[in-house]
Each structure stands twice: as structure tokens, then as C-alpha cells.
Amino acid sequence: MITVVTSVLILSFVLPKLETVVSLLSRIDNMLSTESSYVKLILKVIAVAYISSFGGKLCRDFGESSIGDKIELGGKIIILVVSLPVITGLLDMLGELMP
């Protein structure tokens, strides 16, 4: 129980700092004014990575390393699925460049 409370307290101190990063990325997104918002995609990937890592480590702290591994694997799969549009876009660009 102490681990969960300490983790939540640390997270509550760190989250306000994250607001600065999000606002900076939002300004960059507005400056780029691209058709597809890569900044939103980056934020989603970062959020999934941190949440799955946090959940996996929390499970390991409770002695459930197998569940923690599954949570992290699930996070990696979600990141892959979310980033598929970027991967296909890059492959399309490479296809156009190839003779």
C-alpha cells in the first residue's frame, strides 16, 4: 500500500510539469499546421508508454511480474497500432521516390 501511495504522490508532483511540455508541443503543432497532426500522435504514444510502464512496474512491485509483462506488451502493441498511419505514410513516400 505504501508503494501505491508514494507512486501517486510522486505522479501528482510531476504531472503539472508535464503541462509545460504539452503546451510547447501544442505551439509547435500550430506552427507546423500540417494536415495530419503528428504532435497528437506523439503525445498518445508517450502517454501509452508511460502508463503501461507504470502499470507494469506496479504489478511487479506486488509480485505479479507476469501480469506486468503482459501490460507492457499490451502497451507496445497499442503504440504500434497508433503509429501505423505514420509508418504507412513513410512507406508511401518511399514508394514514390523509388523508380
Secondary structure, DSSP 4 states (H G I P E B T S, - for coil): -HHHHHHHHHHHHHHHHHHHHHHHHHHHHHHH--SS-HHHHHHHHHHHHHHHHHHHHHHHHTT-HHHHHHHHHHHHHHHHHHTHHHHHHHHHHHHHH--
